[in-house]
């Protein structure tokens, strides 16, 4: 079992930055590919970014490419999402997910992933 907990969310003005963290306990996160998703009020959950076990492969949604960066520190059992140039449309609850497959699978099969965190709220004001 893996327990995931997100942190780092909050309120920020448009153009600002936040760094989200996803800390794992129970098992080492290095055995899992990891991803970030988000869900805005009244909208479906959407893929944001994913990273392979060793951080070699990353995938991003088109809406965040060039602004968000996913990374991981396996020694700290933590995955990060650096979010720059934030826009009001980035407002959502952000969730991390871990899976024993890979980043492409995470991107394409969100309903089948092994583990999810409870989420952290990100609010971007205009």
N, C-alpha and C positions, 0 to 999 in steps of 0.2 A: 504494500500500500504506500501511496505517496500523498502527502498533504501539501497543498499549494496555498500560499497566502500572498495576495497582492498588496502593495503599499505604494505610496508616493502620489496618489491622486490628490486633487484639490481644485481650487478656483484660480484661474489665471486669465490675464487679459489676452486678447488676440495679438498674435505676434510673439507671445512669450513661449517659455519652454517648461517642460516637466520631465522627470525621469521616473518611470514606474519600475518597481522591482517585483519579482516573483520568487519568493523563497520557498524551498522545498524541505520537507522533513519526512522521515520514515525510510526513504531509500535515496540513494545518490541520484541526483538529477542528471548526471552525465550519461546515464543509461537510457535517457529519453530525449527524443526531439521535443521541442517546445514551441508553442505559438501564443500569439496574442489575438484576441477577438474583442469586438466592442458591440454594444447594443444601445442605441439611442431610444428615447421614449417613443413608442408607437411604431418603431421600426424593427425589422428582423436583425438578428445577430449577424455581424459581418466579419470576415477575416481581415486582419490587419497585417500581421507579419509572422514568420516562422523561421526557426533556426535548427540546424542539424545538431547531433550530439556533441560534436567537437567544434561547432561554430563555423564550419567551412562553407556550408551552403545556407543561404538565406533567401526568403521569398517575401515580397511585399505586395500589398494591394496598390493598385495604380493611384488611388486617392492619397496615399501617404508617401509614395516614392520620392526620395530627395528631401523629405522632411523628418521622417522617423528612421531610427536605427535600432535594430534588435541585436543584442549581444548576450554573452553568457560568461560567467565565471564559475567553472565547475568546482574549483577549490572552495568556493563559498556557497555552492549549491543554489545559485541564484541566476535568474535570467532577467535582463533589463530591456526596457523600451525607452529610448531617448526620443522625446518628441519636441521638435523645434518648429518655429513658425506656425504655432497653433492657430486654428481657425474656429469660429463658433460651431461649424459643422462637425468638429471633432468631439464635441460634447457627447458623452456617453458613459456607460459603465464599462470598464475595461476588465477583461477576464484573461487569465493565462490558462493554458491547457498543456498537458504533457501526454505523449504517446510513445509507444515502443516502436513505432514504424519510422516515419521520416517527415521532413517538412512539407513535401508535396502532398502526402496523405493528410496531414493536418490541415492544410489549406483546402483540400477538396472534400474532406469527410468530417466536418465538425461534429456531426451527430454521433460519430462512432469513436470518439477519443476516450482514452483511458481515464484521465484525471482532469478535474477543473478546480480552479480557485473560486472563492465567493465573489470576487470582483472588487474594484475600486472606482469611485466616481471621479470623473474628470469633467470640469465645467469651464468652458472658454467664453468669456464675456466679450461683447463687441465694443 
